[in-house]
Amino acid sequence: MQDLSVETLLFAFMLTLFAGLSTSVGAALAFFSKNKNYTILSIGMGFSAGVMIYVSFVEILDKSKDAFSQLYANGLIGESLAVLSFFAGIALSALIDHFIPDDVNPHETKSSSELSELKPQIESSVLKNSSLKRTGIFTALAIGIHNFPEGFATFVSALDDPSIGITIAFAIAIHNIPEGMAVSLPIYHATGDKKSAFWYATLSGLAEPVGAIVGFFLLFPFMGEATLGITFGMVAGIMVYISFDELLPAARVYGNAHTTIAGITIGMLVMAISLIAFKLV
């Protein structure tokens, strides 16, 4: 990994903070947007998936293999360890999902009709179902748990390669927007308090920079080729899991097959151009 100056650490942290705070954008859109056409959101989530899938297989998994190759002359051993780390990242994400109830799991996508039903149509509908507040709060906690590994993935990627970090942060930011909606709408419907709902959504997103900091300080004392190999492999696995388990199904719900594949293609193209451009500089 490159020399970790204060400027490099601050830049990576700010990218992670930007990605996390996009939950606030989702909350704001849920309150003020009257357009129920989620086509752009569908394309955006497909874009996020395209970015993360492409960079995981083309760049980050290769970094894991390269790190392990510095320790083992036999390339097969290094590649095998990278693959094991990759699937360990998938297993970690799946384990987190397993212990979160389906009704508050951010990976259980809400359709546009379900989202619109959460918006109170008349003042008397507020507090009609007090269990919605519990749903919103537990959804915020669930999203916060999910955001820990996502924040670490963004942070580590930015530390190693700023161009990749920027693109991944942007992709994570897009996929956090509907999560902000999932937190804010139930709380707003239960309490009628936009500020409270907004801050719950914001706090759930702040788990990303917190996850980045905690993960970094836990691993920094042990930072070496083996740690880097494991970290990059797991980061690739986490991002692939997020893409297939959350982003692609959500893109289909908010749009259709065509908007989804359009987003995926654009995301992969942007990531490919970014990688090539960075190597030419």
N, C-alpha and C positions, 0 to 999 in steps of 0.2 A: 504494500500500500504506500502511496505517496507520503511525503513528509506532512505530518499533521500540525500545521501552524494554527494559530488562533483564528486567523482569517478563514482558513479552510473549515474548521470546526463550526464557526459562526455561520458561514454560508450554508453548510449542510443542515444546521439546526433551523435556520430561517426557512429553507425549503420544506422541511418537515412541518414546521409551524404553519406555513401557508397551506399545505395539503390538509392538515387537521382542521384548520379554521373554515374550510369550505363547507363544513356542516352548518355553519352560520348562514352561508349563502342559501343552502337548502331550506333552512327555517324561514328565511326572509321570502323566498320564492313561494313557499307554501302559504304564507299569509297574504301576499299581495298579488300574486299572479292569478288572473282570471281566465287565462288560456289553458284549456284542458288538453291541448294537443301536445303530447310528450315525444313527438318525433325527434326533435333536437336532442332530447335527453337520451333517447334510444341510440342515436348515432354516437353521442358522446360516450356512452357506456361501452358500445362496441369499439370505439376508438381506444378507450382505456385498456380493454382486453387485448386488442391488437398490439398496443405498445408493450404491455407486460409479457405477453406470450412470446413475442418476437425477441425482446431483449433478454428474456430468461434463457431461451434456447440458443440464441446466436452469440450472446456476449457473457452473461453472468455465469452460466454453467461452465463455459470455457475458462473463465477466471478461476473457478473452483478446481478444474482439472489442472490448470497451470500451477496453482499454488501447491497442490499435492505432488505434481511432477518435480518440484524442487526438493522434495523429501525422498522420493522413491525413483530409483533409476528405471525400474520396470513401469512403463507407461500404463500397463493394464491395471496395476494396483491403484495408481492415482486416479484413473478413470472410474474404477469401481467404487472408490471412496467418495468421489464426487457424485456419482449416481446414488449411493446410499444417503448422502447428505441431502440430495434433492428430494428423495422420497421421505426423508425424516421431516423436511419442511412441510410437505403435504400432510404427513401424519400429525404434525403439531397443529396445523390449521383444522384438520378434521376432528382432533381431540377437543379443541376449543368449542367447535360447533356441537359436538356430542353432549356437552354438559350445559348447553344453553337451551332453554325451552323454546319450542318452535314458534310459540305465539309472540315472543319478543326477540327472536333471532333476526338480525338484520339481513341475513341471507335468504329469509323467507320474504320474497318480493311482494309488495302491494301493487295491485293494478291501479290504473288511473281512476276507475270507478270507486275503488276502495278508498283511495286518497281523497277523492272529492266528497265521499260520504262522511269523512271525518270533519269536514268544515261545517261549523254550525250555521244553519240557514236563518235561524231566528234567535233572538236573545234568550228566549225561554228554553232553548235546547241546551244551553250551557248548564253543566252539572247534571244533565239527564242521566248520564252513566258515569258514576264516579270511578268505576274500575278502569276507565280509560287513562286516568292519571297514573295509576299503578303501571299500566301497560307502557306508557310513555317513559316513566322513570326506569323501569327494568330494561326497556329497549335501549335507553341511554347507557346503562351499565353494560349491557351486552355489546353494544357498539364500542364502548371504551375498551373492553377486553380484546375485541377483534383488532382495534387500532394499535395496540401495543406492538405486535409483530409487524404490522404494516409500517408503523413509524420507524421501527428499527431497519426495515428493508430500505426505505427511502433514505434514511440517514447514512447507512453503510454505502449504498450505491453512490450517493453524492460525494462522500469522502474519497472514494476510489476514482470516480470519473464525474466531474461536474456536469458535463453534457448529458450523460445518462441520468444523473440525479434530477436535473431539471425536467426532463421528459417524464420520468417516473412520478415525480411530485405532481406534475400536471395531470397525469392519468389518475393517480390516487385522489386528487382534488375533485375530479369529475365524478368518480364513483362515490365520494362522500356526500355529494349533494342530496341524493334521495335518502341517504341515511339521516341527514338533518331533518328532512321532511317526516321520516318515520318516528323521530323523537318528538318533534315540536307539535305536530297535529293532534295526537291524542291528548297531550297535556293542555293545549290551547282549548280543545273541545271540552275538557273536563273542568277547567278553571276559568276560561275566558280571559286569561292573562297572557298576552303576547310576550311580555318581557320575560316572565318565568319560563315559558316554553322555549324562547330564544336562547336563554342562558343554559338550560339543560342540554340543548342541542350543541351549543358551543363547548360546554364542558366535556361532552362525549368525544368531541374532536380533539380536545387538548390532550387526550390520552396518547395521541401519536407522538408529539414532541417528548412527552414524559417517557414513553416507551423507548424512544431513541436514546435519551440520556441514560436511563437505567441500563439498557442493553449495552451501551458503549462502556460505561464504567464497570460493568460486570465482566466484560470481555477484554478490556484494554490491558489489564495486568498480564493476560495470557496471550496477547497478540503476537502471532507468528504465522508461519506458512500453514501449519495445521489448522489453526483457528480461522485463518482467512479462507482456507479451503472449505471447512465445515460451514462457515457463515455464508459464503457466496452460494454454496449448494443449497442451503436451507432457504435463503432469500429467493432463489429461483423457484424452489418448490412452493413457497408461500404465495408468490405472485401468480404462478400457474393455477394453484388451487382457487385463489380469489377470482381469477378470470373465468374459470369453468364452472365454479359453484355459485358465484354471485353475479358477476358482470354480464355474462352471455345470457343466462335466463332472464335477468332483469331487462336487458336490451330487447329481448323478444316480447316481454310483457308491455313495455312502454312503446314499442313500435311493431315491427314485423321482421320476417326473415331478410327482406331486402335492406331495411335500414340497419339491421345488425351487421350484415356482411359488408355493407358500405363503410360502416364505422371501423370494423376490423381491418379492412383493406387500407383505409386512410391511416389508421394508427400504425400499422406495420410499415407503410411507406414512409411516414414521418420519422419513425424510429430508425429505419434503414438509412435514410438521407442524413439524419443527425449523426449516426455512427461514421458514415463515410466522410462527411464534412469535417468532423472532429479529427479524423486521421490525416486529412489533407492539410490541416492548419499547422 
